[in-house]
Amino acid sequence: MFPRPYAGTVTSMLTVIVILLVAWAILAVVGFAIKGLLWLAVIGIILFVGTVIFGFVRRNARKKKSA
């Protein structure tokens, strides 16, 4: 009935979050694979968890705003 003015923004934000999650997961795997770069795995895990939390917060805020 009414056009959704931010529909494209939501899709592009979801795409960015998915790309970040993949990048952080790759960093974590590379860090664990190369024992000398354990710090890289720790950073990858921290960034992965942070991105997941950010995505859930943004999604929940969007749901509350539309309700």
SEDREN-639527 format. One line per field, with one value per atom (N, C-alpha, C, O): residue number from 1; x, y, z; residue in three letters. Coordinates in nm, 4 decimals, padded with zeros to 6 digits, m for minus. Layout:
// residues N
num	c(NUM/...)
x	c(X/...)
y	c(Y/...)
z	c(Z/...)
residu	c(ALA/...)
//
This chain:
// residues 67
num	c(1/1/1/1/2/2/2/2/3/3/3/3/4/4/4/4/5/5/5/5/6/6/6/6/7/7/7/7/8/8/8/8/9/9/9/9/10/10/10/10/11/11/11/11/12/12/12/12/13/13/13/13/14/14/14/14/15/15/15/15/16/16/16/16/17/17/17/17/18/18/18/18/19/19/19/19/20/20/20/20/21/21/21/21/22/22/22/22/23/23/23/23/24/24/24/24/25/25/25/25/26/26/26/26/27/27/27/27/28/28/28/28/29/29/29/29/30/30/30/30/31/31/31/31/32/32/32/32/33/33/33/33/34/34/34/34/35/35/35/35/36/36/36/36/37/37/37/37/38/38/38/38/39/39/39/39/40/40/40/40/41/41/41/41/42/42/42/42/43/43/43/43/44/44/44/44/45/45/45/45/46/46/46/46/47/47/47/47/48/48/48/48/49/49/49/49/50/50/50/50/51/51/51/51/52/52/52/52/53/53/53/53/54/54/54/54/55/55/55/55/56/56/56/56/57/57/57/57/58/58/58/58/59/59/59/59/60/60/60/60/61/61/61/61/62/62/62/62/63/63/63/63/64/64/64/64/65/65/65/65/66/66/66/66/67/67/67/67)
x	c(00.0824/00.0000/00.0873/00.0746/00.1754/00.2656/00.4055/00.4480/00.4775/00.6138/00.7068/00.6930/00.8000/00.8978/01.0195/01.0949/01.0404/01.1483/01.2885/01.3831/01.3046/01.4383/01.4618/01.5528/01.3836/01.3966/01.5340/01.5933/01.5857/01.7168/01.8280/01.9279/01.8117/01.9120/01.9222/02.0320/01.8096/01.8078/01.8793/01.9578/01.8531/01.9174/02.0672/02.1451/02.1084/02.2514/02.3204/02.4354/02.2546/02.3134/02.3297/02.4309/02.2319/02.2407/02.3554/02.4263/02.3741/02.4845/02.6192/02.7097/02.6325/02.7576/02.7841/02.8977/02.6821/02.6994/02.7420/02.8297/02.6817/02.7197/02.8642/02.9387/02.9043/03.0426/03.1391/03.2432/03.1065/03.1921/03.2015/03.3093/03.0893/03.0913/03.1825/03.2579/03.1757/03.2620/03.4084/03.4942/03.4368/03.5754/03.6287/03.7421/03.5493/03.5950/03.6138/03.7076/03.5264/03.5409/03.6695/03.7397/03.7000/03.8238/03.9451/04.0408/03.9418/04.0521/04.0709/04.1839/03.9626/03.9713/04.0322/04.1179/03.9893/04.0420/04.1901/04.2693/04.2275/04.3689/04.4527/04.5637/04.4005/04.4735/04.4964/04.6039/04.3965/04.4130/04.5017/04.5747/04.4960/04.5760/04.7253/04.8094/04.7559/04.8951/04.9170/04.8768/04.9804/04.9903/05.0561/05.0192/05.1501/05.2180/05.1269/05.1579/05.0149/04.9230/04.7968/04.6864/04.8121/04.6973/04.6229/04.5010/04.6966/04.6328/04.5342/04.4331/04.5634/04.4722/04.3408/04.2340/04.3484/04.2275/04.1448/04.0223/04.2115/04.1395/04.0693/03.9531/04.1384/04.0765/03.9596/03.8552/03.9768/03.8692/03.7460/03.6338/03.7664/03.6528/03.5828/03.4599/03.6612/03.6020/03.5210/03.4089/03.5766/03.5052/03.3821/03.2799/03.3905/03.2759/03.1618/03.0481/03.1915/03.0883/03.0318/02.9109/03.1182/03.0720/02.9791/02.8796/03.0107/02.9268/02.7921/02.6892/02.7915/02.6654/02.5778/02.4584/02.6358/02.5594/02.5062/02.3900/02.5901/02.5479/02.4311/02.3348/02.4399/02.3322/02.2013/02.0955/02.2072/02.0850/02.0254/01.9033/02.1085/02.0587/01.9915/01.8831/02.0556/01.9969/01.8650/01.7687/01.8616/01.7399/01.6267/01.5130/01.6574/01.5539/01.5051/01.3859/01.5948/01.5539/01.4628/01.3673/01.4930/01.4102/01.2717/01.1719/01.2653/01.1361/01.0517/00.9315/01.1138/01.0397/00.9919/00.8832/01.0726/01.0360/00.9176/00.8319/00.9119/00.8032/00.6739/00.5668/00.6814/00.5620/00.4790/00.3758)
y	c(m00.1178/00.0000/00.1249/00.2077/00.1409/00.2548/00.2098/00.1005/00.2913/00.2528/00.2555/00.3394/00.1633/00.1581/00.2395/00.1960/00.3583/00.4463/00.3931/00.4330/00.3044/00.2581/00.1122/00.0499/00.0563/m00.0854/m00.1155/m00.2180/m00.0297/m00.0505/m00.0378/m00.1094/00.0517/00.0713/m00.0507/m00.0898/m00.1108/m00.2302/m00.3451/m00.4166/m00.3631/m00.4698/m00.4475/m00.5416/m00.3239/m00.2976/m00.3117/m00.3553/m00.2765/m00.2919/m00.4397/m00.4796/m00.5206/m00.6642/m00.7236/m00.8116/m00.6774/m00.7242/m00.6901/m00.7735/m00.5695/m00.5278/m00.6140/m00.6553/m00.6410/m00.7221/m00.8635/m00.9200/m00.9214/m01.0566/m01.0589/m01.1515/m00.9597/m00.9519/m00.9404/m01.0061/m00.8586/m00.8452/m00.9761/m01.0133/m01.0460/m01.1741/m01.2742/m01.3464/m01.2784/m01.3697/m01.3303/m01.4164/m01.2010/m01.1547/m01.1896/m01.2358/m01.1683/m01.1969/m01.3473/m01.3898/m01.4270/m01.5722/m01.6192/m01.7062/m01.5617/m01.5972/m01.5575/m01.6342/m01.4391/m01.3969/m01.4931/m01.5261/m01.5370/m01.6294/m01.7629/m01.8169/m01.8159/m01.9443/m01.9324/m02.0195/m01.8256/m01.8050/m01.7913/m01.8441/m01.7219/m01.7056/m01.8369/m01.8597/m01.9233/m02.0541/m02.1459/m02.2281/m02.1328/m02.2185/m02.1863/m02.2761/m02.0612/m02.0186/m01.9874/m01.8817/m02.0794/m02.0696/m01.9386/m01.8835/m01.8898/m01.7653/m01.6435/m01.5389/m01.6576/m01.5445/m01.5662/m01.5360/m01.6171/m01.6415/m01.5110/m01.5108/m01.4013/m01.2721/m01.2384/m01.1726/m01.2835/m01.2588/m01.3337/m01.2820/m01.4549/m01.5316/m01.4630/m01.4558/m01.4134/m01.3450/m01.2209/m01.1963/m01.1430/m01.0231/m01.0622/m00.9970/m01.1685/m01.2140/m01.2556/m01.2227/m01.3282/m01.3723/m01.2532/m01.2459/m01.1603/m01.0418/m00.9615/m00.9200/m00.9395/m00.8632/m00.9383/m00.8762/m01.0699/m01.1511/m01.1361/m01.1096/m01.1529/m01.1414/m00.9997/m00.9814/m00.9000/m00.7611/m00.7326/m00.6618/m00.7871/m00.7663/m00.8358/m00.7809/m00.9557/m01.0266/m00.9464/m00.9296/m00.8974/m00.8176/m00.6916/m00.6558/m00.6241/m00.5025/m00.5313/m00.4548/m00.6421/m00.6784/m00.7059/m00.6624/m00.7778/m00.8061/m00.6788/m00.6625/m00.5894/m00.4642/m00.3805/m00.3265/m00.3693/m00.2912/m00.3532/m00.2817/m00.4858/m00.5531/m00.5342/m00.5075/m00.5479/m00.5308/m00.3869/m00.3631/m00.2905/m00.1504/m00.1209/m00.0441/m00.1821/m00.1618/m00.2213/m00.1624/m00.3398/m00.4028/m00.3180/m00.3023/m00.2637/m00.1814/m00.0522/m00.0036/00.0036/00.1290/00.1089/00.1966/m00.0065/m00.0315/m00.0750/m00.0692/m00.1175/m00.1637/m00.0509/m00.0748)
z	c(00.0000/00.0000/00.0000/m00.0902/00.0980/00.1028/00.0616/00.0991/m00.0142/m00.0520/00.0693/00.1584/00.0704/00.1791/00.1365/00.0494/00.1969/00.1500/00.1780/00.1101/00.2759/00.3130/00.2760/00.3308/00.1858/00.1506/00.0921/00.1257/00.0064/m00.0533/00.0495/00.0422/00.1443/00.2484/00.3378/00.3773/00.3699/00.4553/00.3853/00.4477/00.2576/00.1814/00.1721/00.1875/00.1469/00.1353/00.2707/00.2756/00.3798/00.5129/00.5458/00.6034/00.5100/00.5329/00.4519/00.5008/00.3311/00.2474/00.3107/00.3129/00.3615/00.4270/00.5503/00.5734/00.6287/00.7490/00.7126/00.7779/00.6100/00.5676/00.5180/00.5502/00.4412/00.3925/00.5097/00.5104/00.6080/00.7259/00.8033/00.8496/00.8176/00.8885/00.8183/00.8836/00.6872/00.6115/00.6288/00.6483/00.6219/00.6377/00.7764/00.7891/00.8792/01.0165/01.0358/01.1032/00.9778/00.9892/00.9204/00.9722/00.8043/00.7340/00.8182/00.8289/00.8772/00.9643/01.0809/01.1169/01.1387/01.2517/01.2087/01.2787/01.0957/01.0474/01.0136/01.0495/00.9453/00.9106/01.0373/01.0447/01.1352/01.2609/01.3327/01.3882/01.3322/01.3962/01.3128/01.3680/01.1806/01.0937/01.1057/01.1027/01.1188/01.1332/01.2809/01.3296/01.3507/01.4961/01.5408/01.6446/01.4660/01.5024/01.4961/01.5530/01.4270/01.4143/01.4975/01.4520/01.6161/01.7039/01.7342/01.7513/01.7405/01.7661/01.6547/01.6791/01.5312/01.4200/01.4401/01.4072/01.4940/01.5227/01.6306/01.6207/01.7322/01.8411/01.7875/01.8202/01.7060/01.6476/01.5571/01.5591/01.4776/01.3898/01.4670/01.4285/01.5764/01.6584/01.7231/01.7243/01.7767/01.8405/01.7393/01.7686/01.6211/01.5189/01.4679/01.4387/01.4569/01.4143/01.5141/01.4752/01.6409/01.7448/01.7477/01.7614/01.7351/01.7332/01.6166/01.6322/01.5000/01.3827/01.3987/01.3594/01.4560/01.4805/01.5760/01.5514/01.6837/01.7805/01.7149/01.7340/01.6376/01.5678/01.4741/01.4687/01.4002/01.3081/01.3796/01.3342/01.4911/01.5667/01.6266/01.6272/01.6762/01.7338/01.6264/01.6482/01.5097/01.4012/01.3536/01.3262/01.3441/01.2978/01.3978/01.3589/01.5267/01.6289/01.6337/01.6528/01.6168/01.6169/01.4968/01.5082/01.3830/01.2639/01.2840/01.2425/01.3485/01.3732/01.4681/01.4469/01.5718/01.6684/01.6041/01.6353/01.5145/01.4491/01.3556/01.3446/01.2878/01.1929/01.2636/01.2032/01.3873/01.4592/01.5138/01.5764)
residu	c(MET/MET/MET/MET/PHE/PHE/PHE/PHE/PRO/PRO/PRO/PRO/ARG/ARG/ARG/ARG/PRO/PRO/PRO/PRO/TYR/TYR/TYR/TYR/ALA/ALA/ALA/ALA/GLY/GLY/GLY/GLY/THR/THR/THR/THR/VAL/VAL/VAL/VAL/THR/THR/THR/THR/SER/SER/SER/SER/MET/MET/MET/MET/LEU/LEU/LEU/LEU/THR/THR/THR/THR/VAL/VAL/VAL/VAL/ILE/ILE/ILE/ILE/VAL/VAL/VAL/VAL/ILE/ILE/ILE/ILE/LEU/LEU/LEU/LEU/LEU/LEU/LEU/LEU/VAL/VAL/VAL/VAL/ALA/ALA/ALA/ALA/TRP/TRP/TRP/TRP/ALA/ALA/ALA/ALA/ILE/ILE/ILE/ILE/LEU/LEU/LEU/LEU/ALA/ALA/ALA/ALA/VAL/VAL/VAL/VAL/VAL/VAL/VAL/VAL/GLY/GLY/GLY/GLY/PHE/PHE/PHE/PHE/ALA/ALA/ALA/ALA/ILE/ILE/ILE/ILE/LYS/LYS/LYS/LYS/GLY/GLY/GLY/GLY/LEU/LEU/LEU/LEU/LEU/LEU/LEU/LEU/TRP/TRP/TRP/TRP/LEU/LEU/LEU/LEU/ALA/ALA/ALA/ALA/VAL/VAL/VAL/VAL/ILE/ILE/ILE/ILE/GLY/GLY/GLY/GLY/ILE/ILE/ILE/ILE/ILE/ILE/ILE/ILE/LEU/LEU/LEU/LEU/PHE/PHE/PHE/PHE/VAL/VAL/VAL/VAL/GLY/GLY/GLY/GLY/THR/THR/THR/THR/VAL/VAL/VAL/VAL/ILE/ILE/ILE/ILE/PHE/PHE/PHE/PHE/GLY/GLY/GLY/GLY/PHE/PHE/PHE/PHE/VAL/VAL/VAL/VAL/ARG/ARG/ARG/ARG/ARG/ARG/ARG/ARG/ASN/ASN/ASN/ASN/ALA/ALA/ALA/ALA/ARG/ARG/ARG/ARG/LYS/LYS/LYS/LYS/LYS/LYS/LYS/LYS/LYS/LYS/LYS/LYS/SER/SER/SER/SER/ALA/ALA/ALA/ALA)
//
